[in-house]
Amino acid sequence: MSDFGDYRWGKTKKPHTCVYCGRKIPVSTNTRNYHGLWQGDWQNWYACGFCVKNVEPDYAEPNECIGGDEFSEWLWDSDHYKCNKCENKMYRHHNSSDWIDGTHLKISCGDCDNEWVVEIPFDEM
């Protein structure tokens, strides 16, 4: 539970990293920023519009830490991980280096080594 803090919505003045998907949020992108004290630790993080709309409502627990696990769970449930070659839902875990130009994510099948790309846009809030 939060000790105290404030959510702010607005356009970024410099690049930031989304707390959920790990993407670099470009300058002048609408984001939500949290700044405050959370369970005794100072927090200052940003969330992109896509994650605020799609990941946070169903995957973020209000009394737990926020991070990339929520995005991974959303991605798995969205069927983007279903291989279009062998149709298995096996994957190699994505990381921030798998983002191509900030809006496309490269995914690899753990069974057949097939690779594919899915688009995940920066949504406006």
GUFI-751849 format. One line per field, with one value per residue (C-alpha): x, y, z; residue in three letters; residue number from 1. Coordinates in steps of 0.001 Angstrom, whole numbers, padded with zeros to 6 digits. Example, Ala and Ser with C-alpha at 12.3 -4.5 7.8 and 13.67 -1.06 7.14 Angstrom:
<atoms>
c1 = c(012300,013670)
c2 = c(-004500,-001060)
c3 = c(007800,007140)
aa = c(ala,ser)
i = c(1,2)
</atoms>
This chain:
<atoms>
c1 = c(000000,001198,002467,001769,002178,000769,-000108,000381,-000602,001252,003734,007313,010019,012768,012827,011714,011284,007820,007603,005529,006809,010357,010173,011873,009079,009928,009834,006352,004524,001556,002389,001348,003966,003914,006067,005906,006734,005609,006115,009030,010806,010815,009307,009320,008141,006391,003841,003103,-000478,-000694,000183,-002104,-005021,-004271,-001908,-002599,-006378,-006229,-002680,-001396,-002125,-002480,-000666,002288,005370,004985,007337,007714,005810,002469,003381,004618,001344,-000689,001443,000997,-002779,-003090,-001981,000882,003104,001337,003832,002497,004681,004246,001198,002648,002576,006242,008514,011809,011280,011391,013507,013985,016531,013831,011990,012434,011896,009908,006636,007433,008470,010499,009397,011093,009475,011184,010211,010991,013161,010668,010770,007976,007237,004110,003148,002427,001812,002204,-001468,-002648,-004383)
c2 = c(000000,003482,005719,008722,009581,011254,010096,012625,012428,014363,014362,013394,016031,013427,009673,007338,003571,002051,000216,-002580,-003314,-001944,000124,003475,006049,008794,012525,014111,010828,010839,008841,008374,009088,007991,009754,009064,006816,003199,000821,002907,003259,006325,005552,007475,005508,005989,003844,004114,004585,001050,-000539,001778,000740,-002947,-004357,-002508,-003015,-006821,-007687,-005138,-005847,-002632,-003979,-005540,-004298,-003305,-004519,-006543,-009586,-007886,-007201,-010785,-012151,-009892,-010884,-014593,-014289,-012206,-015139,-013131,-015957,-018620,-019741,-019360,-022250,-025060,-023501,-024217,-021576,-021936,-018949,-017590,-014874,-011422,-008614,-004951,-005709,-007582,-004320,-003145,000612,000785,-000525,-004036,-006965,-009905,-013239,-016637,-020083,-022346,-025464,-024768,-021605,-019711,-015943,-013452,-009833,-008348,-004690,-003068,000640,003497,004265,007708,008094)
c3 = c(000000,-000842,001922,-000314,-003943,-006987,-010496,-013257,-016891,-019544,-022388,-021699,-021986,-022205,-022930,-020141,-019783,-019344,-016019,-017636,-021140,-020757,-023944,-024274,-024305,-026815,-026082,-026422,-025791,-023427,-020305,-016737,-014110,-010479,-007929,-004218,-001302,-001720,001205,002479,-000892,-003125,-006512,-009771,-012775,-016109,-017940,-021665,-022850,-024240,-020903,-018919,-021172,-021768,-019154,-015941,-015587,-015562,-014516,-012004,-008354,-006356,-003290,-005114,-006916,-010549,-013256,-016447,-015158,-015806,-019432,-019908,-018523,-020813,-023817,-023058,-022635,-025819,-028027,-029535,-028284,-030352,-032983,-036522,-037719,-035171,-033413,-029974,-027319,-026499,-026409,-025328,-022787,-024328,-022974,-023762,-026496,-028466,-029203,-032798,-033324,-030080,-031494,-032718,-030523,-031862,-030388,-030807,-030507,-027976,-029945,-033601,-033425,-035604,-035086,-035673,-034933,-033327,-033299,-029943,-030562,-028121,-027498,-026653,-023314)
aa = c(met,ser,asp,phe,gly,asp,tyr,arg,trp,gly,lys,thr,lys,lys,pro,his,thr,cys,val,tyr,cys,gly,arg,lys,ile,pro,val,ser,thr,asn,thr,arg,asn,tyr,his,gly,leu,trp,gln,gly,asp,trp,gln,asn,trp,tyr,ala,cys,gly,phe,cys,val,lys,asn,val,glu,pro,asp,tyr,ala,glu,pro,asn,glu,cys,ile,gly,gly,asp,glu,phe,ser,glu,trp,leu,trp,asp,ser,asp,his,tyr,lys,cys,asn,lys,cys,glu,asn,lys,met,tyr,arg,his,his,asn,ser,ser,asp,trp,ile,asp,gly,thr,his,leu,lys,ile,ser,cys,gly,asp,cys,asp,asn,glu,trp,val,val,glu,ile,pro,phe,asp,glu,met)
i = c(1,2,3,4,5,6,7,8,9,10,11,12,13,14,15,16,17,18,19,20,21,22,23,24,25,26,27,28,29,30,31,32,33,34,35,36,37,38,39,40,41,42,43,44,45,46,47,48,49,50,51,52,53,54,55,56,57,58,59,60,61,62,63,64,65,66,67,68,69,70,71,72,73,74,75,76,77,78,79,80,81,82,83,84,85,86,87,88,89,90,91,92,93,94,95,96,97,98,99,100,101,102,103,104,105,106,107,108,109,110,111,112,113,114,115,116,117,118,119,120,121,122,123,124,125)
</atoms>
